[in-house]
Amino acid sequence: MASTSTPATTLLKREKVDHRIHEYSHDPKSGSYGTEAADILGERLDVAAAQIFKTLVISLSGGALAVAVIPVPDTLSLKGAAGALGGSRATMAERKAAERTTGYVLGGISPLGQRKRLRTVVDASALMWDRVLCSAGRRGLEIELAPADLIRLTGAVVAPVTVGR
């Protein structure tokens, strides 16, 4: 396997945050990066899919990019995310803009250690767990950490931002 050093893991080490790194073989044919992580790690670590979070880059009204961190099985409420971040509306960001701004590739975008720190909202369901998992900055690499640390290090607001919750 490749190195587990990414800007996200470097940040966690520098800040002395208690965390675990989980690596798995990413299948390039996988249709959903989040579902792949949830299927593999859910079974391996005996964690619920709702404990594994995906990082979505959105574009707020006015064009500013932001991040929503939500459970893998859930769907983002763009209206809810925009409201939580002080915008009137939001759309999903274009892939190239998301990759260029965060410094990560799609499917490996971490909410931590981004090239340009973006305003972030973490779904309120994260607070139900002692530990959550999110991308470590590379496909096939996840970080397990306390939700409070994720929220603190991203400067996130916490709000219910999924559809149907």
DSSP file (Angstrom, degrees, kcal/mol; ACC not computed):
  #  RESIDUE AA STRUCTURE BP1 BP2  ACC     N-H-->O    O-->H-N    N-H-->O    O-->H-N    TCO  KAPPA ALPHA  PHI   PSI    X-CA   Y-CA   Z-CA
    1    1 A M              0   0    0      0, 0.0     3,-0.1     0, 0.0    24,-0.0   0.000 360.0 360.0 360.0 158.9    0.0    0.0    0.0
    2    2 A A        -     0   0    0      1,-0.2     0, 0.0     2,-0.0     0, 0.0  -0.162 360.0 -68.8 -75.8 173.5    1.0    3.6   -0.5
    3    3 A S        -     0   0    0      1,-0.1    -1,-0.2     2,-0.1     0, 0.0  -0.294  32.3-144.0 -62.0 147.3    2.1    6.0    2.2
    4    4 A T        +     0   0    0     -3,-0.1     2,-0.6     2,-0.0    -1,-0.1   0.264  65.6 115.1 -95.7  11.2   -0.6    7.1    4.7
    5    5 A S        +     0   0    0      4,-0.1    -2,-0.1     3,-0.1     3,-0.0  -0.739  34.4 146.5 -86.8 120.0    0.9   10.6    4.9
    6    6 A T     >  -     0   0    0     -2,-0.6     4,-2.6     1,-0.0     5,-0.2  -0.878  65.1 -95.4-138.2 169.0   -1.4   13.2    3.6
    7    7 A P  H  > S+     0   0    0      0, 0.0     4,-2.1     0, 0.0   106,-0.2   0.872 126.0  53.6 -56.4 -34.3   -2.1   16.9    4.6
    8    8 A A  H  > S+     0   0    0    128,-0.4     4,-2.0   104,-0.2   105,-0.2   0.941 111.4  42.4 -65.6 -47.5   -5.0   15.6    6.7
    9    9 A T  H  > S+     0   0    0    127,-0.5     4,-2.2     1,-0.2    -1,-0.2   0.861 112.6  54.6 -69.9 -33.5   -2.9   13.0    8.6
   10   10 A T  H  X S+     0   0    0     -4,-2.6     4,-2.7     2,-0.2    -1,-0.2   0.912 107.7  50.5 -63.1 -42.8   -0.1   15.6    9.0
   11   11 A L  H  X S+     0   0    0     -4,-2.1     4,-2.4    -5,-0.2    -2,-0.2   0.923 109.9  49.8 -60.1 -45.5   -2.5   18.0   10.5
   12   12 A L  H  <>S+     0   0    0     -4,-2.0     5,-2.6     1,-0.2     4,-0.3   0.896 113.1  46.2 -63.3 -40.4   -3.7   15.4   13.0
   13   13 A K  H ><5S+     0   0    0     -4,-2.2     3,-1.0     3,-0.2    -1,-0.2   0.922 112.5  50.0 -66.9 -44.1   -0.2   14.5   14.0
   14   14 A R  H 3<5S+     0   0    0     -4,-2.7    -2,-0.2     1,-0.3    -1,-0.2   0.878 114.3  44.6 -62.2 -38.0    0.8   18.2   14.4
   15   15 A E  T 3<5S-     0   0    0     -4,-2.4    -1,-0.3    -5,-0.2    -2,-0.2   0.442 109.4-125.9 -86.1  -0.2   -2.2   18.9   16.5
   16   16 A K  T < 5 +     0   0    0     -3,-1.0     2,-0.4    -4,-0.3    -3,-0.2   0.899  47.4 170.1  55.6  45.6   -1.6   15.7   18.6
   17   17 A V      < -     0   0    0     -5,-2.6     2,-0.4    -6,-0.1    -1,-0.2  -0.740  39.5-117.0 -89.8 131.6   -5.2   14.5   17.9
   18   18 A D        +     0   0    0     -2,-0.4   128,-0.5     2,-0.0     2,-0.3  -0.542  58.2 141.0 -65.6 120.8   -6.1   11.0   18.9
   19   19 A H  E     -A  145   0A   0     -2,-0.4     2,-0.4   126,-0.1   126,-0.2  -0.978  42.0-139.2-156.3 164.2   -6.9    9.2   15.7
   20   20 A R  E     -A  144   0A   0    124,-2.0   124,-3.1    -2,-0.3     2,-0.5  -0.979  16.1-140.2-128.5 145.0   -6.6    5.9   13.8
   21   21 A I  E     -A  143   0A   0     -2,-0.4     2,-0.5   122,-0.2   122,-0.2  -0.901  13.9-165.6-106.9 132.6   -5.9    5.5   10.1
   22   22 A H  E     -A  142   0A   0    120,-3.0   120,-3.0    -2,-0.5     2,-0.4  -0.976   5.7-169.2-120.9 125.7   -7.7    2.8    8.2
   23   23 A E  E     +A  141   0A   0     -2,-0.5     2,-0.3   118,-0.2   118,-0.2  -0.895  10.0 167.4-116.1 142.9   -6.5    1.7    4.7
   24   24 A Y        -     0   0    0    116,-2.5     2,-0.7    -2,-0.4    13,-0.0  -0.966  44.4 -91.5-146.4 161.6   -8.2   -0.5    2.2
   25   25 A S        -     0   0    0     -2,-0.3     2,-0.3   -24,-0.0   115,-0.1  -0.666  41.7-141.7 -79.2 112.7   -7.7   -1.3   -1.5
   26   26 A H        -     0   0    0     -2,-0.7     7,-0.0   113,-0.3   113,-0.0  -0.575   6.3-140.2 -75.0 132.6   -9.8    1.1   -3.5
   27   27 A D    >   -     0   0    0     -2,-0.3     3,-2.5     1,-0.1     9,-0.1  -0.858   2.8-151.9 -93.6 113.5  -11.5   -0.5   -6.6
   28   28 A P  T 3  S+     0   0    0      0, 0.0    -1,-0.1     0, 0.0    -2,-0.0   0.704  96.0  59.9 -59.9 -17.8  -11.3    2.0   -9.5
   29   29 A K  T 3  S+     0   0    0     -3,-0.0     2,-0.0     2,-0.0    -3,-0.0   0.513  76.7 122.9 -86.2  -4.6  -14.5    0.5  -10.8
   30   30 A S    <   -     0   0    0     -3,-2.5     3,-0.1     1,-0.1    -4,-0.0  -0.340  54.4-151.9 -61.2 133.4  -16.4    1.4   -7.7
   31   31 A G  S    S+     0   0    0      1,-0.2     2,-0.4     2,-0.1    -1,-0.1   0.719  82.1  32.4 -80.2 -21.8  -19.4    3.5   -8.5
   32   32 A S     >  -     0   0    0      1,-0.1     4,-2.3     2,-0.0    -1,-0.2  -0.954  60.9-160.5-141.5 117.2  -19.5    5.3   -5.1
   33   33 A Y  H  > S+     0   0    0     -2,-0.4     4,-2.2     1,-0.2     5,-0.2   0.915  96.1  47.8 -62.0 -44.0  -16.4    6.1   -3.1
   34   34 A G  H  > S+     0   0    0      2,-0.2     4,-2.7     1,-0.2    -1,-0.2   0.914 111.8  48.4 -65.1 -44.1  -18.4    6.5    0.1
   35   35 A T  H  > S+     0   0    0      2,-0.2     4,-2.9     1,-0.2     5,-0.2   0.893 109.9  53.3 -64.3 -39.2  -20.4    3.3   -0.3
   36   36 A E  H  X S+     0   0    0     -4,-2.3     4,-2.4     2,-0.2     5,-0.3   0.938 111.4  45.6 -60.0 -47.0  -17.2    1.4   -1.0
   37   37 A A  H  X>S+     0   0    0     -4,-2.2     4,-2.7     1,-0.2     5,-0.6   0.917 114.2  48.8 -62.9 -43.4  -15.6    2.8    2.2
   38   38 A A  H  X5S+     0   0    0     -4,-2.7     4,-1.7     3,-0.2     5,-0.3   0.908 112.6  47.7 -64.7 -41.9  -18.8    2.0    4.2
   39   39 A D  H  X5S+     0   0    0     -4,-2.9     4,-1.2    -5,-0.2    -2,-0.2   0.946 119.9  36.8 -63.8 -48.6  -19.0   -1.5    2.9
   40   40 A I  H  X5S+     0   0    0     -4,-2.4     4,-2.3    -5,-0.2    -2,-0.2   0.958 126.1  35.3 -71.5 -51.9  -15.4   -2.4    3.5
   41   41 A L  H  X5S+     0   0    0     -4,-2.7     4,-3.0    -5,-0.3     6,-0.4   0.826 110.9  62.0 -77.0 -30.6  -14.8   -0.6    6.7
   42   42 A G  H  XXS+     0   0    0     -4,-1.7     5,-1.0    -5,-0.6     4,-0.8   0.927 113.6  36.5 -57.6 -44.4  -18.3   -1.2    8.1
   43   43 A E  H  <5S+     0   0    0     -4,-1.2    -2,-0.2    -5,-0.3    -1,-0.2   0.929 119.7  47.4 -74.1 -46.5  -17.6   -4.9    8.0
   44   44 A R  H  <5S+     0   0    0     -4,-2.3    -2,-0.2     1,-0.2    -3,-0.2   0.889 126.7  26.9 -63.8 -40.7  -13.9   -4.8    9.0
   45   45 A L  H  <5S-     0   0    0     -4,-3.0    -1,-0.2    -5,-0.1    -2,-0.2   0.467 102.4-123.4-102.8  -4.1  -14.4   -2.5   11.9
   46   46 A D  T  <5 +     0   0    0     -4,-0.8     2,-0.3    -5,-0.3    -3,-0.2   0.955  61.7 143.1  56.6  53.5  -18.0   -3.3   12.8
   47   47 A V      < -     0   0    0     -5,-1.0    -1,-0.2    -6,-0.4    -2,-0.1  -0.903  54.1-105.8-120.2 152.2  -19.2    0.2   12.4
   48   48 A A    >   -     0   0    0     -2,-0.3     3,-1.8     1,-0.1     4,-0.3  -0.426  24.7-122.4 -72.8 148.8  -22.5    1.5   11.1
   49   49 A A  G >  S+     0   0    0      1,-0.3     3,-1.6     2,-0.2    23,-0.7   0.842 113.3  63.1 -58.6 -33.1  -22.5    3.1    7.6
   50   50 A A  G 3  S+     0   0    0      1,-0.3    -1,-0.3    21,-0.2    -2,-0.0   0.582  94.6  61.3 -70.1  -8.7  -24.0    6.2    9.3
   51   51 A Q  G <  S+     0   0    0     -3,-1.8    82,-2.2    20,-0.1     2,-0.5   0.533  90.7  79.1 -90.8 -10.3  -20.7    6.5   11.3
   52   52 A I  B <  S-b  133   0A   0     -3,-1.6    20,-3.1    -4,-0.3     2,-0.3  -0.893  73.1-156.3-104.1 124.0  -18.7    6.9    8.1
   53   53 A F  E     -D   71   0B   0     80,-3.5    82,-0.4    -2,-0.5     2,-0.3  -0.769   6.8-148.6-109.3 144.5  -18.9   10.5    6.7
   54   54 A K  E     -D   70   0B   0     16,-3.3    16,-2.0    -2,-0.3     2,-0.6  -0.800  15.4-131.7-106.8 152.7  -18.4   11.8    3.1
   55   55 A T  E     -D   69   0B   0     54,-0.3     2,-0.5    -2,-0.3    52,-0.2  -0.914  23.7-172.6-108.2 117.5  -17.0   15.2    2.3
   56   56 A L  E     -D   68   0B   0     12,-3.0    12,-2.9    -2,-0.6     2,-0.5  -0.932  14.4-145.5-114.3 131.4  -19.0   17.2   -0.3
   57   57 A V  E     -D   67   0B   0     -2,-0.5    36,-2.3    10,-0.2     2,-0.3  -0.836  24.0-175.9 -96.9 128.1  -17.8   20.4   -1.8
   58   58 A I  E     -DE  66  92B   0      8,-2.7     8,-2.5    -2,-0.5     2,-0.6  -0.816  24.4-130.5-121.7 160.6  -20.6   22.9   -2.5
   59   59 A S  E     -DE  65  91B   0     32,-3.4    32,-2.0    -2,-0.3     6,-0.2  -0.959  25.2-150.0-112.4 119.5  -20.9   26.3   -4.1
   60   60 A L  E >   - E   0  90B   0      4,-3.4     3,-2.7    -2,-0.6    30,-0.2  -0.404  38.9 -75.7 -82.9 162.1  -22.8   28.9   -2.1
   61   61 A S  T 3  S+     0   0    0     28,-1.9     3,-0.3     1,-0.3    -1,-0.2  -0.357 126.6  37.5 -54.6 134.0  -24.8   31.7   -3.6
   62   62 A G  T 3  S-     0   0    0      1,-0.2    -1,-0.3    -3,-0.1    -2,-0.0   0.245 126.6 -88.9  98.9 -12.2  -22.1   34.2   -4.7
   63   63 A G  S <  S+     0   0    0     -3,-2.7    -1,-0.2     1,-0.3    -2,-0.2   0.331  78.8 143.0  95.9  -7.4  -19.7   31.5   -5.8
   64   64 A A        -     0   0    0     -3,-0.3    -4,-3.4    -4,-0.1    -1,-0.3  -0.462  46.5-129.6 -69.0 137.5  -17.8   30.8   -2.6
   65   65 A L  E     +D   59   0B   0     -6,-0.2    54,-0.6    -2,-0.2     2,-0.3  -0.581  32.3 170.3 -84.8 151.2  -17.0   27.1   -2.1
   66   66 A A  E     -Df  58 119B   0     -8,-2.5    -8,-2.7    -2,-0.2     2,-0.4  -0.899  25.7-117.4-149.5 174.8  -17.8   25.4    1.2
   67   67 A V  E     -Df  57 120B   0     52,-2.8    54,-2.3    -2,-0.3     2,-0.4  -0.961  13.3-166.1-126.6 138.2  -17.8   21.8    2.6
   68   68 A A  E     -Df  56 121B   0    -12,-2.9   -12,-3.0    -2,-0.4     2,-0.6  -0.993   7.9-160.9-120.1 129.9  -20.6   19.6    4.0
   69   69 A V  E     +Df  55 122B   0     52,-2.6    54,-2.9    -2,-0.4   -14,-0.2  -0.944  25.9 158.8-114.2 113.6  -19.6   16.5    5.9
   70   70 A I  E     -D   54   0B   0    -16,-2.0   -16,-3.3    -2,-0.6     6,-0.1  -0.888  46.7 -79.7-135.2 160.2  -22.5   14.0    6.1
   71   71 A P  E >   -D   53   0B   0      0, 0.0     3,-1.5     0, 0.0   -18,-0.3  -0.323  43.3-119.7 -60.2 142.0  -23.1   10.3    6.7
   72   72 A V  T 3  S+     0   0    0    -20,-3.1   -22,-0.1   -23,-0.7   -37,-0.1   0.867 110.0  50.3 -51.8 -45.1  -22.4    8.2    3.6
   73   73 A P  T 3  S+     0   0    0      0, 0.0    -1,-0.3     0, 0.0     2,-0.1   0.666 100.1  85.1 -73.2 -11.2  -25.9    6.7    3.3
   74   74 A D  S <  S-     0   0    0     -3,-1.5     2,-0.4     1,-0.0    -4,-0.1  -0.385  72.5-127.8 -92.3 165.8  -27.6   10.1    3.5
   75   75 A T        -     0   0    0     88,-0.4    88,-2.8    -2,-0.1     2,-0.2  -0.922  28.4-116.0-111.2 136.0  -28.4   12.8    0.9
   76   76 A L  B     -H  162   0C   0     -2,-0.4     2,-0.9    86,-0.2    86,-0.3  -0.481  13.6-139.5 -71.7 135.4  -27.3   16.4    1.4
   77   77 A S     >  -     0   0    0     84,-3.0     4,-2.8    -2,-0.2     5,-0.2  -0.868  14.2-165.7 -89.0 105.6  -29.9   19.1    1.8
   78   78 A L  H  > S+     0   0    0     -2,-0.9     4,-2.5     1,-0.2     5,-0.2   0.886  89.4  50.8 -61.6 -38.2  -28.4   21.8   -0.3
   79   79 A K  H  > S+     0   0    0      2,-0.2     4,-2.5     1,-0.2    -1,-0.2   0.920 111.4  47.8 -64.6 -43.9  -30.9   24.3    1.2
   80   80 A G  H  > S+     0   0    0      2,-0.2     4,-2.3     1,-0.2    -2,-0.2   0.901 113.0  47.8 -63.6 -41.9  -30.0   23.2    4.7
   81   81 A A  H  X S+     0   0    0     -4,-2.8     4,-1.6    80,-0.2     6,-0.2   0.920 111.8  49.9 -65.9 -43.8  -26.3   23.4    4.1
   82   82 A A  H  <>S+     0   0    0     -4,-2.5     5,-3.5    -5,-0.2     3,-0.3   0.938 112.2  47.9 -59.7 -46.6  -26.6   26.8    2.5
   83   83 A G  H ><5S+     0   0    0     -4,-2.5     3,-1.2     1,-0.2    -1,-0.2   0.897 109.6  52.1 -61.3 -41.7  -28.6   28.0    5.5
   84   84 A A  H 3<5S+     0   0    0     -4,-2.3    -1,-0.2     1,-0.3    -2,-0.2   0.801 113.8  44.8 -64.9 -28.3  -26.2   26.6    8.0
   85   85 A L  T 3<5S-     0   0    0     -4,-1.6    -1,-0.3    -3,-0.3    -2,-0.2   0.285 121.9-103.5-101.7   9.4  -23.4   28.4    6.3
   86   86 A G  T < 5S+     0   0    0     -3,-1.2    -3,-0.2     1,-0.3     2,-0.2   0.641  79.7 125.1  83.2  14.5  -25.2   31.7    5.9
   87   87 A G      < -     0   0    0     -5,-3.5    -1,-0.3    -6,-0.2     3,-0.1  -0.626  61.6-135.6-103.1 165.6  -26.0   31.4    2.2
   88   88 A S  S    S-     0   0    0      1,-0.3     2,-0.3    -2,-0.2    -5,-0.1   0.775  84.7  -6.8 -88.8 -28.6  -29.4   31.6    0.4
   89   89 A R        -     0   0    0     -7,-0.2   -28,-1.9    -8,-0.1     2,-0.3  -0.978  61.1-156.8-157.6 167.9  -28.8   28.6   -1.8
   90   90 A A  E     -E   60   0B   0     -2,-0.3     2,-0.3   -30,-0.2   -30,-0.2  -0.985   3.0-168.1-147.7 155.4  -26.1   26.1   -2.8
   91   91 A T  E     -E   59   0B   0    -32,-2.0   -32,-3.4    -2,-0.3     2,-0.2  -0.906  43.3 -85.3-133.2 163.9  -25.3   23.8   -5.6
   92   92 A M  E     -E   58   0B   0     -2,-0.3   -34,-0.3   -34,-0.2     3,-0.1  -0.534  52.2-115.7 -68.6 137.6  -22.7   21.0   -5.9
   93   93 A A        -     0   0    0    -36,-2.3     2,-0.1    -2,-0.2   -36,-0.1  -0.348  32.3 -96.8 -71.5 154.2  -19.3   22.4   -6.9
   94   94 A E     >  -     0   0    0      1,-0.1     4,-2.6    -2,-0.1     5,-0.2  -0.473  33.3-119.1 -69.4 144.3  -17.7   21.5  -10.1
   95   95 A R  H  > S+     0   0    0      1,-0.2     4,-2.8     2,-0.2     5,-0.2   0.905 111.3  49.0 -52.5 -50.3  -15.2   18.6   -9.8
   96   96 A K  H  > S+     0   0    0      1,-0.2     4,-2.7     2,-0.2    -1,-0.2   0.896 112.2  48.5 -61.6 -40.7  -12.2   20.7  -11.0
   97   97 A A  H  > S+     0   0    0      2,-0.2     4,-2.4     1,-0.2     5,-0.2   0.915 112.3  49.1 -65.8 -41.9  -13.0   23.6   -8.7
   98   98 A A  H  X S+     0   0    0     -4,-2.6     4,-2.3     2,-0.2     6,-0.4   0.929 115.3  43.5 -62.6 -45.8  -13.4   21.2   -5.7
   99   99 A E  H  X S+     0   0    0     -4,-2.8     4,-2.3    -5,-0.2     5,-0.3   0.920 115.2  48.1 -67.4 -43.9  -10.1   19.4   -6.5
  100  100 A R  H  < S+     0   0    0     -4,-2.7    -2,-0.2    -5,-0.2    -1,-0.2   0.908 116.3  43.3 -63.8 -42.6   -8.1   22.6   -7.2
  101  101 A T  H  < S+     0   0    0     -4,-2.4    15,-1.3    -5,-0.2    -2,-0.2   0.891 122.3  35.8 -74.2 -39.9   -9.4   24.4   -4.0
  102  102 A T  H  < S-     0   0    0     -4,-2.3    13,-2.8    -5,-0.2    -2,-0.2   0.782  96.8-131.3 -85.0 -26.8   -9.0   21.5   -1.6
  103  103 A G  S  < S+     0   0    0     -4,-2.3     2,-0.3     1,-0.4    -3,-0.1   0.537  73.9 103.6  84.7   7.3   -5.8   19.9   -3.1
  104  104 A Y  S    S-     0   0    0     -6,-0.4    -1,-0.4    -5,-0.3     2,-0.3  -0.821  72.0-114.3-118.9 158.7   -7.5   16.5   -3.0
  105  105 A V    >   -     0   0    0     -2,-0.3     3,-2.5    32,-0.3     4,-0.2  -0.646  45.7 -86.3 -90.3 151.7   -9.0   14.3   -5.8
  106  106 A L  T 3  S+     0   0    0      1,-0.3    -1,-0.1    -2,-0.3    33,-0.1  -0.268 120.3  29.7 -53.5 136.6  -12.7   13.5   -5.9
  107  107 A G  T 3  S+     0   0    0    -52,-0.2    33,-0.3     2,-0.1    -1,-0.3   0.294 121.6  56.5  90.0  -9.5  -13.3   10.4   -3.7
  108  108 A G    <   +     0   0    0     -3,-2.5     2,-0.5    31,-0.1    -2,-0.2   0.154  69.0 134.6-135.1  15.6  -10.4   11.4   -1.5
  109  109 A I        -     0   0    0    -54,-0.2    26,-0.3    -5,-0.2   -54,-0.3  -0.575  38.2-161.1 -73.7 121.7  -11.4   14.9   -0.4
  110  110 A S        -     0   0    0     -2,-0.5    26,-0.1     2,-0.2    -6,-0.1  -0.761  24.4-137.9 -99.1 146.9  -10.8   15.2    3.3
  111  111 A P  S    S+     0   0    0      0, 0.0     2,-0.3     0, 0.0     3,-0.3   0.631  89.6  71.6 -73.2 -11.0  -12.5   17.9    5.4
  112  112 A L  S    S+     0   0    0     23,-0.4  -104,-0.2     1,-0.2    -2,-0.2  -0.798  98.7  11.7-107.6 144.5   -9.0   18.2    7.1
  113  113 A G  S    S+     0   0    0     -2,-0.3    -1,-0.2    40,-0.2  -105,-0.1   0.793  77.5 173.0  68.4  30.5   -5.8   19.7    5.7
  114  114 A Q        -     0   0    0     -3,-0.3     3,-0.2     1,-0.1   -11,-0.2  -0.381  43.5-120.7 -72.2 150.3   -7.3   21.3    2.6
  115  115 A R  S    S+     0   0    0    -13,-2.8     2,-0.5     1,-0.3   -13,-0.2   0.922 109.4  23.6 -55.4 -46.2   -5.1   23.6    0.5
  116  116 A K  S    S-     0   0    0    -15,-1.3     2,-0.4    -3,-0.0    -1,-0.3  -0.982  95.1-124.5-121.4 117.4   -7.6   26.4    1.1
  117  117 A R        -     0   0    0     -2,-0.5     2,-0.3    -3,-0.2    -5,-0.1  -0.453  32.1-158.1 -66.1 119.9   -9.6   26.0    4.3
  118  118 A L        -     0   0    0     -2,-0.4   -52,-0.2    -7,-0.1    -4,-0.1  -0.687  27.4 -93.5 -99.9 150.7  -13.3   26.2    3.3
  119  119 A R  E     -f   66   0B   0    -54,-0.6   -52,-2.8    -2,-0.3     2,-0.4  -0.398  54.0-158.5 -58.4 139.3  -16.2   27.0    5.5
  120  120 A T  E     -f   67   0B   0     35,-0.3    37,-2.2    34,-0.2     2,-0.4  -0.955  23.7-165.9-133.7 142.1  -17.6   23.7    6.8
  121  121 A V  E     -fg  68 157B   0    -54,-2.3   -52,-2.6    -2,-0.4     2,-0.5  -0.997  11.4-158.5-122.8 132.5  -20.8   22.3    8.1
  122  122 A V  E     -fg  69 158B   0     35,-2.7    37,-1.7    -2,-0.4   -52,-0.2  -0.934  30.6-108.3-108.4 130.6  -20.8   18.9    9.8
  123  123 A D  E >   - g   0 159B   0    -54,-2.9     3,-2.2    -2,-0.5     4,-0.2  -0.310  25.1-123.9 -59.0 138.1  -24.2   17.1   10.0
  124  124 A A  G >  S+     0   0    0     35,-1.3     3,-1.7     1,-0.3     4,-0.2   0.714 103.8  76.6 -57.8 -23.3  -25.5   17.0   13.6
  125  125 A S  G >  S+     0   0    0      1,-0.3     3,-1.8    34,-0.2     4,-0.3   0.724  76.9  76.1 -63.0 -19.4  -25.7   13.2   13.5
  126  126 A A  G X  S+     0   0    0     -3,-2.2     3,-1.5     1,-0.3    -1,-0.3   0.826  84.3  64.7 -58.9 -30.2  -22.0   13.1   14.0
  127  127 A L  G <  S+     0   0    0     -3,-1.7    -1,-0.3     1,-0.3    -2,-0.2   0.596  86.8  70.8 -72.6  -9.2  -22.5   14.0   17.6
  128  128 A M  G <  S+     0   0    0     -3,-1.8     2,-0.3    -4,-0.2    -1,-0.3   0.661  93.7  69.3 -75.8 -16.2  -24.4   10.7   18.2
  129  129 A W    <   -     0   0    0     -3,-1.5     3,-0.1    -4,-0.3   -78,-0.0  -0.752  68.0-147.6-109.8 148.9  -21.1    8.8   17.9
  130  130 A D  S    S+     0   0    0     -2,-0.3     2,-0.3     1,-0.3    -1,-0.1   0.843  95.5  18.0 -72.8 -36.3  -17.9    8.6   20.0
  131  131 A R        -     0   0    0     15,-0.2     2,-0.3    16,-0.1    -1,-0.3  -0.984  69.2-170.9-136.2 143.8  -15.9    8.2   16.9
  132  132 A V  E     - C   0 145A   0     13,-3.0    13,-2.5    -2,-0.3     2,-0.4  -0.893  15.6-135.1-127.6 162.7  -16.6    9.0   13.2
  133  133 A L  E     +bC  52 144A   0    -82,-2.2   -80,-3.5    -2,-0.3     2,-0.3  -0.937  27.4 162.1-118.5 143.4  -14.6    8.1   10.0
  134  134 A C  E     - C   0 143A   0      9,-2.0     9,-3.4    -2,-0.4   -80,-0.1  -0.943  47.8 -65.6-149.0 169.1  -13.9   10.5    7.1
  135  135 A S  E     - C   0 142A   0    -82,-0.4   -23,-0.4   -26,-0.3     7,-0.3  -0.265  29.8-153.4 -61.1 141.1  -11.5   10.6    4.2
  136  136 A A  E     -     0   0A   0      5,-2.7  -127,-0.5     2,-0.4  -128,-0.4   0.335  62.0 -83.2 -94.7   4.6   -7.8   11.0    5.1
  137  137 A G  E    S+     0   0A   0      4,-0.4     2,-0.3     1,-0.2   -32,-0.3   0.578 105.9  70.6 107.0  10.9   -7.1   12.7    1.8
  138  138 A R  E >  S- C   0 141A   0      3,-0.6     3,-1.7   -31,-0.1    -2,-0.4  -0.976  88.9 -96.5-154.8 144.1   -6.7    9.7   -0.6
  139  139 A R  T 3  S+     0   0    0     -2,-0.3  -113,-0.3     1,-0.3   -31,-0.1  -0.425 114.1  23.9 -59.7 131.4   -9.1    7.1   -2.0
  140  140 A G  T 3  S+     0   0    0    -33,-0.3  -116,-2.5     1,-0.2     2,-0.4   0.608 103.5 100.2  87.4  12.6   -8.8    4.0    0.2
  141  141 A L  E <   +AC  23 138A   0     -3,-1.7    -5,-2.7  -118,-0.2    -3,-0.6  -0.977  46.0 177.1-137.0 120.9   -7.7    5.9    3.3
  142  142 A E  E     -AC  22 135A   0   -120,-3.0  -120,-3.0    -2,-0.4     2,-0.4  -0.905  19.3-141.9-125.1 151.1   -9.9    6.9    6.2
  143  143 A I  E     -AC  21 134A   0     -9,-3.4    -9,-2.0    -2,-0.3     2,-0.5  -0.920   7.9-155.3-110.3 136.1   -9.4    8.6    9.5
  144  144 A E  E     +AC  20 133A   0   -124,-3.1  -124,-2.0    -2,-0.4     2,-0.3  -0.961  34.4 139.9-108.7 125.6  -11.2    7.6   12.7
  145  145 A L  E     -AC  19 132A   0    -13,-2.5   -13,-3.0    -2,-0.5  -126,-0.1  -0.953  55.9 -76.4-155.3 170.2  -11.5   10.4   15.2
  146  146 A A    >>  -     0   0    0   -128,-0.5     4,-1.8    -2,-0.3     3,-0.7  -0.521  39.0-127.7 -72.1 139.8  -13.8   12.0   17.8
  147  147 A P  H 3> S+     0   0    0      0, 0.0     4,-2.7     0, 0.0     5,-0.2   0.861 109.1  60.3 -57.5 -35.1  -16.4   14.2   16.2
  148  148 A A  H 3> S+     0   0    0      1,-0.2     4,-2.4     2,-0.2     5,-0.2   0.879 105.1  48.4 -60.7 -37.2  -15.4   17.1   18.5
  149  149 A D  H <> S+     0   0    0     -3,-0.7     4,-2.8     2,-0.2     5,-0.2   0.906 110.6  50.4 -69.3 -41.2  -11.9   17.0   17.0
  150  150 A L  H  X S+     0   0    0     -4,-1.8     4,-1.5     1,-0.2     6,-0.3   0.931 113.9  45.5 -59.8 -45.6  -13.3   17.0   13.4
  151  151 A I  H  X>S+     0   0    0     -4,-2.7     5,-1.7     2,-0.2     4,-1.0   0.919 115.1  46.8 -65.5 -45.1  -15.5   20.0   14.2
  152  152 A R  H  <5S+     0   0    0     -4,-2.4     3,-0.4    -5,-0.2    -2,-0.2   0.930 112.9  47.6 -63.9 -46.9  -12.7   21.9   16.0
  153  153 A L  H  <5S+     0   0    0     -4,-2.8    -1,-0.2     1,-0.2   -40,-0.2   0.759 118.0  41.0 -71.5 -24.0  -10.1   21.3   13.4
  154  154 A T  H  <5S-     0   0    0     -4,-1.5    -1,-0.2    -5,-0.2   -34,-0.2   0.560 102.4-129.1 -95.2  -9.9  -12.4   22.3   10.5
  155  155 A G  T  <5 +     0   0    0     -4,-1.0   -35,-0.3    -3,-0.4    -3,-0.2   0.813  50.6 174.5  65.6  29.1  -13.9   25.2   12.4
  156  156 A A      < -     0   0    0     -5,-1.7     2,-0.3    -6,-0.3   -35,-0.2  -0.242  34.6-135.1 -74.0 152.7  -17.3   23.7   11.4
  157  157 A V  E     -g  121   0B   0    -37,-2.2   -35,-2.7    -3,-0.1     2,-0.5  -0.741  24.6-133.5 -91.7 155.0  -20.7   24.6   12.3
  158  158 A V  E     +g  122   0B   0     -2,-0.3   -35,-0.2   -37,-0.2   -37,-0.0  -0.955  41.2 140.3-116.0 127.7  -23.0   21.7   13.3
  159  159 A A  E     -g  123   0B   0    -37,-1.7   -35,-1.3    -2,-0.5     2,-0.9  -0.985  59.8 -93.2-158.0 156.2  -26.5   21.5   11.9
  160  160 A P        +     0   0    0      0, 0.0   -37,-0.1     0, 0.0   -76,-0.1  -0.690  52.8 159.6 -75.1 110.7  -28.9   18.9   10.5
  161  161 A V        +     0   0    0     -2,-0.9   -84,-3.0   -92,-0.1     2,-0.3   0.073  34.5  97.5-126.1  23.6  -28.1   19.1    6.8
  162  162 A T  B >  S-H   76   0C   0    -86,-0.3     3,-0.9   -82,-0.1     2,-0.3  -0.808  77.2-103.4-111.9 158.3  -29.4   15.8    5.3
  163  163 A V  T 3  S+     0   0    0    -88,-2.8   -88,-0.4    -2,-0.3    -2,-0.1  -0.588 101.3  13.3 -77.0 133.2  -32.7   15.1    3.6
  164  164 A G  T 3         0   0    0     -2,-0.3    -1,-0.2   -90,-0.1   -90,-0.0   0.550 360.0 360.0  84.1   7.3  -35.2   13.3    5.7
  165  165 A R    <         0   0    0     -3,-0.9    -2,-0.1    -5,-0.0    -1,-0.1   0.434 360.0 360.0 -97.3 360.0  -33.6   13.8    9.2
